[in-house]
């Protein structure tokens, strides 16, 4: 168990909330996953997704499209393509359809021209090179595409959402959706309790004192509104109130409010 990495995660989550980010990521470890799921259960996170260096497509719910036929999510790194463009590209790549055939079938001219421009690239090149996106008068280069999975599935793709293998383990990240209420972040503070150089252990009776607002040794009581404390036990990472109720002791990791 690396408390050094957990300390970095707490600082990152606090800074991400202060910056009003809607989505952020942390390195994937079992302890980080357990803590993230606990925070999601407590209402601090809206989503916890396991993915690669780029956020998985499931992090972005479908929204209204703009005039450029791209996703209406300005913060999204994955660009979703409209169905007619995606279909035109699939037809030209997989079925060798000509632009004239697509125009005769009713495809829009702008979609056929777009598909013709990228039909010569392989699916892997499309994913790596991406396409330029025009937003607010600026051109953003190399935006990765979200292609049709049944036609463009790559058997060598190691960036599958929710899958951990020996080959992609080092690149796995947890993508966290931060929550806000009335313009303010739900997660405002995240502070470590046990330190890498000084680990603290509390029994169930001492955790009960801390939960009720009292002080147990060097650990202050929980007096903030909405505060929770994550405790590492032999049964996983649990909330301090649950530990006191089930009479389980452990090492308090951090407190979040």
URWOFEN-V332207 format. One record per backbone hydrogen bond with DSSP energy under -1.0 kcal/mol. CO is the residue of the C=O (numbers start at 1). NH is the residue of the N-H. Records with the same first field share a line. If there is no record, write none. Layout:
CO->NH  NH
This chain:
2->6
3->7
4->8
5->9
6->10
7->11
8->12
9->13
10->14
11->15
12->16
13->17
14->18
15->19
16->21
17->20
22->178
24->176
26->174
29->33
30->34
31->35
32->36
33->37
34->38
35->39
36->40
37->41
38->42
39->44
44->179
47->177
49->175
50->162
51->173
56->59
57->60
66->69
70->66
73->76
79->146
82->86
83->87
84->88
85->89
86->90
87->91
88->92
89->93
90->94
91->95  97
98->102
99->103
100->104
101->105
102->107
103->106
108->112
109->113
110->114
111->115
112->116
113->117
114->118
122->126
123->127
124->128
125->129
126->130
131->143
133->140
135->138
138->135
140->133
143->131
144->79
148->152
154->157
160->163
165->169
172->28
173->51
174->26
175->49
176->24
177->46
179->186
181->184
184->181
189->257
191->255
198->195
202->250
203->207
204->208
205->209
206->210
207->211
208->212
209->214
210->213  222
216->219
219->216
224->227
228->256
229->240
230->253
231->238
232->251
233->236
236->233
238->231
239->243
240->244
241->245
242->246
243->248
250->202
251->232
253->193
254->230
255->191
256->228
